[in-house]
């Protein structure tokens, strides 16, 4: 019996006396990809995935579709289920022998993705493609700051160095692709290739309009679902015009509609940004507790989005007027979220998958150099739980920074600007304390979610 799936169960091939080929979808891309002939020859497919793996390829095949967690922990049982003829036949063919109407109906009802899981999978498709751009750009910017100085890319500074400016420029370009790539691959996960161009343009407009990664997420889902609706609307067109739809109708109509919508959103977002900046300026010199909580929540809420940018731009504006205290709290609040993920991965590593653990450790570098975006993939995976934890850690860091009256005269650079910071030890302590407290909470939340998931999957089995 031939069974195709995407998790490495090579030992079971010998134990169960079945022929297995394994296709994997990791950070390095698709490896050992199944050919159309191999799929045709297969008796069943086991898909253990939490992201889009192009299930349409298996139309007409009996498929067992589970999460990655079940694929790792219940490999034996899944093989037994496949051998017993369980699973459902994906739309495209009639049911195979060995699967009764009742069995198929039950399996389809169990395995049909909920709306929530579809949204999660498509979001993760965007995040997994976005992450390499964030890491590469962040590391290059950090190298530029560390080797040549915080102001080494500024032509008006005495630290200016052309090599540093070039490296930082490359890093900026890589980071600049973060939102468009996120949007593009969310759309691609929903509508396949026709959604890619529409999502990418929507993401570019979102980024240029200052709506940040939240705008990128919105444009990605908007593009994907709009293309799905467009496909439905045009499905009665002659088959001979499929090429015209793919290279002309989908991109032109999709980019036009989604582009206009995202463009129109930029104006209101700019007005909101200005209002938030005015609001923050009015709090200058107010109670450190209130100011710190406001700055911490704004900086960690959308990490590169309008709220974060409003706090950062306000800090830069006040810095130009000689106020070095306000920016100290903003910097502390921006540094904390990546460090929170790093401490969570350090203290509770076994409850994170390998990619998240590695990303968490890389975030120690990104956070230390004031690159908040390293925490975005973690925020996107579970925003309702993770973002409040980031906000708490950032608020603690900002409140303590203001209470200690730390002064930071540089608008960026993280711990690399420590030589010019007034109150160095107090600033580092404030950031680390907020990050460790929130990191422990993040890790405990991750542990609880992992244990709950294991319990639910055991009950489902």
C-alpha positions as CSV (number, residue, x, y, z in Angstrom):
1,X,0.0,0.0,0.0
2,X,1.3,3.5,-0.9
3,X,0.7,6.4,1.5
4,X,1.9,9.9,0.9
5,X,2.2,12.4,3.7
6,X,4.4,15.3,5.0
7,X,5.9,14.2,8.3
8,X,9.0,12.0,8.7
9,X,7.7,8.6,9.7
10,X,10.4,6.6,8.0
11,X,10.5,3.9,10.7
12,X,6.8,3.1,10.2
13,X,7.5,2.3,6.5
14,X,9.3,-0.8,7.6
15,X,7.1,-1.7,10.6
16,X,3.8,-1.4,8.7
17,X,5.1,-2.8,5.4
18,X,3.9,0.2,3.4
19,X,5.6,2.4,0.8
20,X,5.8,5.9,2.0
21,X,7.1,9.1,0.4
22,X,7.5,12.2,2.6
23,X,7.0,15.7,1.3
24,X,8.0,18.4,3.8
25,X,7.2,22.1,4.0
26,X,9.7,23.9,6.1
27,X,11.5,27.2,6.4
28,X,13.8,26.1,3.5
29,X,10.7,25.5,1.3
30,X,9.2,22.3,-0.1
31,X,11.5,19.3,-0.1
32,X,11.0,15.9,-1.7
33,X,7.9,17.2,-3.5
34,X,5.4,14.6,-4.7
35,X,5.0,14.3,-8.5
36,X,1.6,14.0,-10.1
37,X,2.3,10.4,-11.0
38,X,3.1,9.5,-7.4
39,X,-0.1,11.1,-6.2
40,X,-2.0,9.2,-8.8
41,X,-0.4,5.9,-7.7
42,X,-1.0,6.5,-4.0
43,X,-3.8,4.7,-2.1
44,X,-4.1,7.4,0.6
45,X,-2.6,10.6,1.8
46,X,-1.9,11.8,5.4
47,X,-1.5,15.5,5.6
48,X,-0.2,16.7,9.0
49,X,0.0,20.4,8.6
50,X,-0.9,23.8,10.1
51,X,-0.5,25.7,6.9
52,X,-1.6,25.5,3.3
53,X,0.0,22.6,1.5
54,X,-2.0,22.7,-1.7
55,X,-4.5,20.0,-0.8
56,X,-6.2,20.3,-4.2
57,X,-3.5,18.1,-5.6
58,X,-5.1,15.1,-3.8
59,X,-8.6,15.6,-5.3
60,X,-10.1,12.1,-5.6
61,X,-7.8,10.5,-3.1
62,X,-8.7,9.3,0.4
63,X,-7.1,11.8,2.8
64,X,-6.6,12.0,6.5
65,X,-6.0,15.6,7.5
66,X,-4.6,16.4,11.0
67,X,-2.5,19.0,12.8
68,X,1.3,18.8,12.9
69,X,1.0,17.8,16.6
70,X,-1.1,14.7,15.9
71,X,1.1,13.8,13.0
72,X,4.2,13.7,15.3
73,X,2.5,12.0,18.3
74,X,0.1,9.6,16.7
75,X,1.9,8.5,13.6
76,X,1.2,4.8,14.3
77,X,-2.5,5.4,14.7
78,X,-2.8,7.5,11.6
79,X,-1.1,4.8,9.5
80,X,-3.5,2.3,11.0
81,X,-6.4,4.6,10.1
82,X,-5.2,4.9,6.5
83,X,-4.7,1.1,6.2
84,X,-8.3,0.7,7.6
85,X,-9.7,2.9,4.9
86,X,-10.6,5.8,7.1
87,X,-10.5,9.4,5.9
88,X,-12.5,11.3,3.4
89,X,-12.2,11.5,-0.4
90,X,-11.5,15.1,-1.4
91,X,-13.9,16.5,-3.9
92,X,-13.2,15.4,-7.4
93,X,-14.1,11.7,-7.4
94,X,-16.8,9.4,-6.0
95,X,-16.0,7.6,-2.7
96,X,-13.6,4.7,-2.9
97,X,-14.4,1.2,-1.8
98,X,-14.1,0.5,1.9
99,X,-15.5,3.9,2.9
100,X,-19.2,3.8,3.7
101,X,-21.5,6.9,3.4
102,X,-21.7,7.1,7.1
103,X,-17.9,6.9,7.6
104,X,-17.2,9.5,4.9
105,X,-19.8,11.9,6.3
106,X,-18.4,11.6,9.8
107,X,-14.8,12.0,8.7
108,X,-15.7,15.0,6.5
109,X,-17.4,16.6,9.4
110,X,-14.4,16.0,11.7
111,X,-11.8,17.1,9.2
112,X,-13.5,20.0,7.6
113,X,-11.5,23.1,8.6
114,X,-13.3,25.6,10.7
115,X,-13.3,29.2,9.7
116,X,-10.9,29.9,12.5
117,X,-8.4,27.3,11.5
118,X,-8.6,28.5,7.8
119,X,-7.8,32.0,8.9
120,X,-5.0,30.8,11.2
121,X,-3.5,28.6,8.4
122,X,-3.6,31.4,5.9
123,X,-2.1,33.9,8.4
124,X,0.7,31.5,9.1
125,X,1.3,31.1,5.4
126,X,2.0,34.8,5.3
127,X,4.0,34.9,8.5
128,X,6.3,32.0,7.5
129,X,7.2,33.7,4.3
130,X,7.7,37.0,6.0
131,X,10.0,35.9,8.8
132,X,13.2,35.5,6.7
133,X,12.9,39.1,5.5
134,X,12.5,40.4,9.1
135,X,15.5,38.4,10.3
136,X,17.8,39.2,7.4
137,X,16.9,42.9,7.5
138,X,17.1,43.1,11.3
139,X,20.5,41.4,11.5
140,X,22.0,43.6,8.8
141,X,20.8,46.8,10.5
142,X,22.2,45.5,13.8
143,X,25.6,44.9,12.2
144,X,25.6,48.4,10.8
145,X,24.9,49.9,14.2
146,X,27.3,47.6,16.1
147,X,30.3,48.0,13.9
148,X,30.1,51.6,12.7
149,X,27.8,53.3,15.2
150,X,24.2,54.3,15.6
151,X,24.5,57.3,13.3
152,X,26.8,55.7,10.8
153,X,24.2,55.7,8.0
154,X,23.4,59.4,8.5
155,X,25.2,61.6,5.9
156,X,25.1,64.6,8.3
157,X,26.7,62.7,11.2
158,X,30.4,62.6,11.9
159,X,30.0,58.8,12.3
160,X,28.9,58.5,8.6
161,X,30.4,55.5,6.8
162,X,29.5,54.6,3.2
163,X,29.8,50.9,3.9
164,X,27.5,51.1,7.0
165,X,25.0,53.1,5.0
166,X,25.0,50.5,2.3
167,X,24.5,47.6,4.7
168,X,21.8,49.5,6.6
169,X,20.1,50.3,3.3
170,X,20.0,46.7,2.3
171,X,18.6,45.8,5.7
172,X,15.9,48.6,5.3
173,X,14.9,47.1,2.0
174,X,14.6,43.7,3.4
175,X,12.5,45.0,6.3
176,X,10.5,47.0,3.8
177,X,9.3,43.9,2.1
178,X,7.9,42.5,5.4
179,X,4.3,43.8,5.0
180,X,4.0,43.2,1.3
181,X,5.2,39.6,1.6
182,X,2.9,39.0,4.6
183,X,-0.1,40.3,2.6
184,X,0.9,38.5,-0.6
185,X,1.2,35.1,1.0
186,X,-1.9,35.4,3.1
187,X,-3.8,36.1,-0.2
188,X,-1.9,33.2,-1.9
189,X,-3.0,30.8,0.9
190,X,-6.6,31.8,0.3
191,X,-6.8,32.1,-3.5
192,X,-3.6,30.4,-4.7
193,X,-1.5,32.0,-7.3
194,X,-4.1,34.6,-8.6
195,X,-4.2,36.1,-5.1
196,X,-0.4,36.7,-4.9
197,X,0.0,39.8,-7.0
198,X,-3.2,41.4,-5.6
199,X,-2.0,40.8,-2.0
200,X,1.5,42.1,-2.8
201,X,0.2,45.4,-4.2
202,X,-2.3,45.7,-1.3
203,X,0.6,45.2,1.1
204,X,2.8,47.8,-0.6
205,X,0.0,50.3,-0.3
206,X,-0.7,49.4,3.4
207,X,3.0,49.8,4.2
208,X,3.3,53.1,2.2
209,X,0.2,54.4,3.9
210,X,1.5,53.8,7.4
211,X,-1.0,51.1,8.4
212,X,1.8,48.7,9.2
213,X,1.5,44.9,9.6
214,X,-2.1,45.2,10.6
215,X,-2.8,46.8,7.3
216,X,-0.9,44.0,5.6
217,X,-3.0,41.4,7.3
218,X,-6.2,43.2,6.3
219,X,-5.0,43.6,2.7
220,X,-4.0,40.0,2.5
221,X,-7.3,38.7,3.6
222,X,-9.2,41.3,1.5
223,X,-7.2,40.3,-1.6
224,X,-7.6,36.6,-1.1
225,X,-11.3,36.6,-0.5
226,X,-12.0,39.1,-3.2
227,X,-10.2,36.9,-5.7
228,X,-12.2,33.9,-4.5
229,X,-15.4,35.9,-5.1
230,X,-14.1,37.0,-8.5
231,X,-13.4,33.3,-9.4
232,X,-16.9,32.4,-8.5
233,X,-18.3,35.3,-10.5
234,X,-16.3,34.4,-13.6
235,X,-16.5,30.6,-13.4
236,X,-19.1,30.4,-16.2
237,X,-16.8,31.9,-18.7
238,X,-15.6,29.5,-21.5
239,X,-12.8,27.2,-20.5
240,X,-10.7,28.6,-23.4
241,X,-10.5,31.9,-21.6
242,X,-8.8,30.5,-18.4
243,X,-5.5,32.0,-19.5
244,X,-7.1,35.4,-19.9
245,X,-8.6,35.3,-16.4
246,X,-5.3,34.3,-14.9
247,X,-3.0,36.9,-16.5
248,X,-5.5,39.7,-17.1
249,X,-8.8,39.7,-15.3
250,X,-7.8,38.5,-11.9
251,X,-4.7,40.8,-11.5
252,X,-6.2,43.9,-13.1
253,X,-9.6,43.8,-11.4
254,X,-8.1,42.6,-8.1
255,X,-5.3,45.1,-7.9
256,X,-7.7,47.9,-8.9
257,X,-10.4,47.1,-6.3
258,X,-8.1,46.1,-3.4
259,X,-5.6,48.9,-4.2
260,X,-8.3,51.5,-4.1
261,X,-9.7,50.2,-0.8
262,X,-6.3,50.2,0.9
263,X,-5.5,53.6,-0.6
264,X,-8.7,55.1,0.8
265,X,-7.8,53.6,4.3
266,X,-4.5,55.4,4.3
267,X,-6.0,58.9,4.7
268,X,-8.0,58.1,7.8
269,X,-5.1,56.2,9.3
270,X,-2.8,59.3,8.8
271,X,-5.4,61.5,10.6
272,X,-5.6,59.0,13.4
273,X,-1.8,59.0,13.6
274,X,-1.6,62.7,13.9
275,X,-4.4,62.7,16.6
276,X,-2.5,60.1,18.6
277,X,0.7,62.2,18.4
278,X,-1.0,65.2,19.7
279,X,-2.5,63.1,22.5
280,X,0.9,61.9,23.5
281,X,2.5,65.3,23.4
282,X,-0.1,66.4,25.9
283,X,1.1,63.7,28.3
284,X,4.7,64.9,28.2
285,X,5.9,65.3,31.8
286,X,2.8,63.7,33.3
287,X,2.6,60.9,35.9
288,X,5.3,58.2,34.9
289,X,2.8,55.4,35.6
290,X,0.1,56.7,33.3
291,X,2.6,57.8,30.6
292,X,4.5,54.5,30.7
293,X,1.3,52.4,30.4
294,X,0.2,54.4,27.4
295,X,3.5,54.2,25.7
296,X,4.0,50.5,26.5
297,X,0.5,49.6,25.2
298,X,0.9,51.6,22.0
299,X,4.4,50.4,21.2
300,X,3.5,46.7,21.7
301,X,0.0,46.7,20.3
302,X,0.8,46.6,16.6
303,X,4.7,46.7,16.4
304,X,5.4,48.7,13.3
305,X,1.7,49.7,12.8
306,X,0.1,53.1,13.3
307,X,0.0,53.0,17.1
308,X,3.6,52.0,17.4
309,X,4.7,54.6,14.8
310,X,2.7,57.3,16.6
311,X,4.6,56.7,19.8
312,X,7.9,56.5,18.0
313,X,7.5,59.6,15.8
314,X,6.3,61.5,18.9
315,X,9.4,60.5,20.7
316,X,11.6,61.6,17.8
317,X,9.7,64.9,17.5
318,X,10.3,65.6,21.2
319,X,13.9,64.4,21.0
320,X,14.5,67.2,18.4
321,X,13.2,69.7,21.0
322,X,15.7,68.4,23.6
323,X,13.4,66.0,25.5
324,X,15.5,62.8,25.9
325,X,13.3,61.3,28.6
326,X,10.2,60.6,26.5
327,X,12.2,58.6,23.9
328,X,13.8,56.5,26.7
329,X,10.4,55.0,27.5
330,X,9.5,54.5,23.9
331,X,12.8,52.7,23.2
332,X,12.3,50.5,26.2
333,X,8.8,49.6,25.2
334,X,9.9,48.8,21.6
335,X,12.8,46.6,22.7
336,X,10.8,44.5,25.1
337,X,8.5,42.4,22.8
338,X,11.2,40.5,21.0
339,X,13.1,39.9,24.2
340,X,9.8,38.5,25.7
341,X,9.7,35.9,23.0
342,X,13.3,35.1,23.6
343,X,12.9,34.6,27.3
344,X,9.8,32.5,26.7
345,X,11.6,30.3,24.3
346,X,14.6,30.0,26.7
347,X,12.5,29.1,29.8
348,X,9.8,27.0,28.1
349,X,11.5,25.8,25.0
350,X,9.9,22.4,24.8
351,X,6.5,23.9,24.4
352,X,7.5,25.8,21.2
353,X,8.2,24.1,17.9
354,X,11.7,24.2,16.5
355,X,11.1,27.2,14.2
356,X,9.6,29.3,17.0
357,X,12.4,28.4,19.4
358,X,15.0,29.5,16.8
359,X,13.0,32.7,16.1
360,X,12.8,33.4,19.8
361,X,16.6,33.1,20.2
362,X,17.2,35.3,17.2
363,X,14.9,37.9,18.8
364,X,17.5,38.4,21.6
365,X,19.6,40.1,18.9
366,X,16.7,41.9,17.2
367,X,15.3,43.2,20.5
368,X,18.7,44.3,21.7
369,X,19.0,46.5,18.6
370,X,15.5,48.0,18.9
371,X,13.9,45.9,16.1
372,X,10.4,45.2,17.4
373,X,9.2,43.5,14.3
374,X,10.9,40.2,15.4
375,X,7.9,39.7,17.7
376,X,5.3,40.0,14.9
377,X,5.2,36.3,13.9
378,X,4.5,35.4,17.6
379,X,1.8,38.1,17.9
380,X,0.1,37.0,14.7
381,X,-0.2,33.4,15.8
382,X,-2.4,34.2,18.8
383,X,-3.0,37.9,18.9
384,X,-5.8,37.9,21.5
385,X,-3.5,36.3,24.1
386,X,0.0,37.2,23.0
387,X,-0.4,40.9,22.3
388,X,-1.7,41.8,25.8
389,X,1.3,39.9,27.2
390,X,3.7,42.0,25.1
391,X,1.8,45.2,26.1
392,X,2.3,44.3,29.8
393,X,6.0,43.7,29.4
394,X,6.5,46.9,27.4
395,X,4.4,48.9,29.9
396,X,6.5,47.6,32.8
397,X,9.7,48.5,31.0
398,X,8.4,52.0,30.0
399,X,7.0,52.8,33.5
400,X,10.3,51.9,35.3
401,X,12.3,53.9,32.7
402,X,10.3,57.0,33.4
403,X,10.4,56.4,37.2
404,X,14.2,56.2,37.0
405,X,14.3,59.3,34.8
406,X,16.4,57.6,32.2
407,X,17.5,59.8,29.3
408,X,18.2,58.3,25.8
409,X,19.3,60.9,23.2
410,X,19.3,58.5,20.2
411,X,16.1,57.5,18.4
412,X,17.2,54.0,17.5
413,X,19.9,51.4,18.2
414,X,18.7,49.6,21.3
415,X,21.5,48.6,23.7
416,X,24.0,49.8,21.2
417,X,23.4,53.4,22.3
418,X,24.2,52.6,25.9
419,X,27.4,54.7,25.9
420,X,25.2,57.9,25.5
421,X,22.4,56.9,27.8
422,X,22.0,58.6,31.2
423,X,21.0,55.9,33.7
424,X,22.4,52.9,31.8
425,X,22.0,50.3,34.5
426,X,18.4,51.5,35.4
427,X,17.4,51.4,31.7
428,X,18.7,47.9,31.1
429,X,17.2,46.7,34.4
430,X,13.8,48.2,33.5
431,X,13.8,46.5,30.1
432,X,15.0,43.1,31.3
433,X,12.5,43.0,34.2
434,X,9.6,43.8,32.0
435,X,10.8,41.3,29.4
436,X,11.4,38.5,31.9
437,X,8.0,38.9,33.7
438,X,6.1,38.9,30.4
439,X,8.3,36.1,29.1
440,X,7.4,33.9,32.0
441,X,3.7,34.7,31.4
442,X,4.1,34.0,27.7
443,X,5.8,30.7,28.4
444,X,3.2,29.6,30.9
445,X,0.5,30.5,28.3
446,X,2.3,28.4,25.7
447,X,2.6,25.5,28.1
448,X,-1.1,25.7,28.9
449,X,-2.1,25.8,25.3
450,X,0.2,22.9,24.4
451,X,-1.3,20.7,27.1
452,X,-4.8,21.7,26.2
453,X,-4.1,20.9,22.5
454,X,-2.6,17.5,23.5
455,X,-5.7,16.7,25.6
456,X,-8.1,17.6,22.8
457,X,-6.2,15.7,20.2
458,X,-6.1,12.6,22.5
459,X,-9.9,12.8,23.0
460,X,-10.4,13.3,19.3
461,X,-8.3,10.2,18.6
